[in-house]
Amino acid sequence: MNGWTEGALALAVTLVLGAGLWLFTGEPVGDDTTDTTIPVVVDTDAAARGQTLASDTGCLACHTIDGAASVGPTWKGVAGATRPLISGEQVTADNAYLFNSIVDPPSQMVSGFEEVMPTTYAEQLSEQEINDLVEYIKSLS
């Protein structure tokens, strides 16, 4: 091959590899959207305490952690996601929403679910325990 042909071939290979790397970086291409609207940062120590608490208090009898349907909304992927409420509005499941959903569940009921969650957790759990549950829910996103 002569110098010009080798240069053109090198340029073509570089362009193809560059385009391939750009397309396959794991970033969405086009108009792809996700339900997650805010970044989720988790305190792993609090999440571990929350996991134990969720098991001990019976939360996992109604809420799944793997996305499966149950009596209550799944906790998998909920933190940071947009939640449709029975009121018709949409909210982002941030720390405040998750905390409020535990202490005052009827105030922001997720569409498609019945009002069956106990409203006594504000009296039964400390603020730290509720925050630990929030961290556990966030760790499932």
Secondary structure, 3 states (H helix, E strand, C coil): CCHHHHHHHHHHHHHHHHHHHHHCCCCCCCCCCCCECCCCCCCHHHHHHHHHHHHHHCHHHCCCCCCCCCCCCCCCCCCCEEEEECCCCEEECCHHHHHHHHHCHHHHCECCCCCCCCCCHHHHCCHHHHHHHHHHHHHCC
